[in-house]
Amino acid sequence: MGFKLDNFTESLKSGIKYLPVTAKLTLVAVVIGLIIGLFIAIFRYYKIPVISHILTVFITIYQGLPMMVALLIYNLLFSYYIGPFIDFFHLNIDVNKVNNIIVAYFALSLAAITTMSETFRGALNSVEKTQFEAGYSIGLTKLQTFKRIILPQVIPVAIPGLINNLVGVIKGTSFVMAIGVLEVTNASLIPCFKTFSYVEGYLAAAIIYWFFTIILEVILSTIEKKYSKKIIKSEVSYA
């Protein structure tokens, strides 16, 4: 079958309708990844006994686990144990109405945590040790030194990597169609079930993802440039 514009348009409309779901999945995963990822990077950077070793093992193992495999494992565990969990805690919840989008949030958040923690750790390692010593020499505590001296230097270095992490999370949302979550990819294919025009459906999904990613990259790159200029000005005025 040849390419049909009408089928493509229908798939495009269907996919755009569920773009907010993809955006929400991305936002939740990125926010959780930023917060927890930063703390993991700090724990590993300062080599906190036991905790840093456990986190290193977790990050190493999880980085080698394909997103699709992890998602399917979580979905199976969720379907097996959500019923007993509800019964054990005597929750007034209908197990049949529990949305498996919870699994999608969990899987995407873990993936974001691992990648963003590595981005933050790399940025922390780029800061010279003398910066810490400078903070201590003027009477600042470790926390004050990190907050006032180290973190402002870490953020500009980390931003490009974090943008790449964000793009990775956006792409990762397409995998959740495997567990039945209606997002851009899954929604774009709905019209194809009647017309069997799957090429048009996948192409529509690809274009939606492309525009969504490009818009976010432009916005974040603009923020990065403004933030970097602000840091440079503050350094010049301080000098």
N, C-alpha and C positions, 0 to 999 in steps of 0.2 A: 504493500500500500504506500502511496506517495504522501508527501507532507501536505496536511490540510490546515489552512489558516484558521478555519472555524474551530477545529478541535484544539488547536494551540491556544486560541483566545479563551476557550472555555476552561482549559487547564490553568491558564494564567490567572483568570478571575478566581478560580477555586483556590489556588495556592496563595494568592494575595489575601484572601479572606482569613486565612489561618496564619498569616505573618505575625500577628500579635502573640500567638502561642509560641512561635520560635523566638521572638524577641524576649518574652517572659522567661523562657527556658534559659536563654543566654544570659539575661540580666541576673537571675538568681544564682546561676553557676559562677559567674564572674565575680559577683560581690562576695560570695562565700569563699571563692578561690583567692581573692585578694586578701581578705582578712586572715583566714587560717594559713594561707600560703606564706604570708609575711611572718607570722609567728613561728611557723616551722623553720623558715630560713634563719630567723634570729636564734632559735634553739640550736640549730646545727652550726651556725657561725660561732656562737660562744661555747660550743662543745659541752653543753650541759650533760652531766653524767647520766647514763642509762637512757634518758629521753632522746638525746641526739642520736644514739645508736639505733634505737627502735625506729625513729623517724627515717633514718638513712636506709634501713632495711626495707621499710614500707615503700619509700619513694623508688628505690631500685627495683623492687618486685613489681610495683604497679606500672612503672614505665614500660615494662616488657609485656604487659597484658593488653592485647588489642581491645579497642573500645567496644566493638561488636560482641566479642566473647564476654567481656565484663557485664555488658548490658543484659545479655541473655541469662547469665548466671544469676544476676540480681533479680531478674524477673521471675525465674524459676523459684528462687528462695522466697521471694515475696508471695508468690501464689501458694507455696507450700505452707508458709508460716503465718500469713496474715489472719487466717481463720482462728488458729489456736491462740494467737496473740490477743485478738479481740475477746475470745472466750475467757482467757486467763484473767484479763483485767476487767471483765464484765462490762465492756463498753457497749453502749447502745448504738451500734453501727451495723448497717446491713453490709455484710462482706461482699455481696454482689455489686454494691454501689461504690466500692472503694476504687478510685481511679488509679490506674497503673502509671499515670504521669509522675507519681511520687518516685517510682523507680528511675524515671528519666532524670528528674531533678538530682537524685542521689548519685547516679552514674556520672552525669555531666559535672557535678560539683567536685567529685573525687578527682576526675580528670583535670579540672581546672586547678585544683589545689596542688597536684603534683607538678604540673608545668609551671605554674606561677611561683611556687616555692623555689624552684630551680632558677627562675629568672631573677627573683629577689636575692638569692644566694650569690649568683654571679655578680650582681650589682654591688652587694656588700663586699665581696672579695676585691672589687676594683678600687675600694677606698683604702688609701694608704694608712698604715698603722700610726703614722705620726699625727693623723687627725684625731685619733683617740687620745693620744698622749697630750695633744694641745688642749683638749677639753679637760683632762684630769689636772693639767698644770695650772689651770685658772680656777680650780676648786669645784668643778662640775662632777656630779655623780655619774655612774655608768648610764643610768636612764636619761639624765639631762644631756649628757654628751651625745647619746644616740638620737634624742629628739631634736636637739638644736643644731648639731653639727653634722652627724652622719646621715640621718634620714633625708635632709635637703639635698645631699649629694647623691644619694642612692636613687631617688625618684627619677631624675632626668636620665640616668643611665638605664634604669629598668623600663621606662616607658616604651621604647621601641620593641623590646621583647614582650612586654605585656600586650601590645597591640597585636603581635603575632599570636600570642596565646588566645586573645579574644577571637581572632579569625578562626583559630582551631576549634574553639568552643562552638562557634556558629556552624562550622562544617560538621561538627560532631552531632548537632541536633538532628541531622538527617538520618542518623542511625536509629533514632527512637521509633521510627516507623516500623521497625522489626518487632516491637512489642505492642503495636496497635495504637500508638499515640498519634492523633491527628495534628500534624504540623505541616509546614510548607510542602515537603516532598510527598507525604502521604496524601495530602489534600489535592495536590496537582495531578495525582494519578486517578482520582475518583471518576472524572469524566471518561477516562480511558477504559474503564470496566465495561462501558456500553459500546464504545467505538473501536476498542482495541488499538487505538493510536498511541502507543506507549512512548514513541519517540517524541511526539509533541508534548506529552506530559512531563517527561524528564527534562526536555529542553526548557519548558516553562519554569520548572523548579530551579534549574541552573541559572536562568536569567534573574529570577527573584533573589536568589542567594547572592548573585554577583552584584546586583545593585545595592542590596542591603549591606553587604560587606564594604563596597566602595564608599558608600555614604558614611559609614562609621569610621573607616580609615581616614577619610578626609577630615572629619570632625576632630578625631583624636590627634591626628598629625598637626592640626592647627593649634590645639591645646598644648601639645608638646613644644611647639616652636615658641609660643607665648610664655610658657613656663620656663623654658631654657633661657630666653631673653631676660626674664625677671631675675633668674639666678645669677646671670652674668652681670647685670646692673648692680645687684646687691653686693657681689664680690668686688666690683670696681669701686663702689662707694665705700666699702669696708677698707679697701686698700688705700 
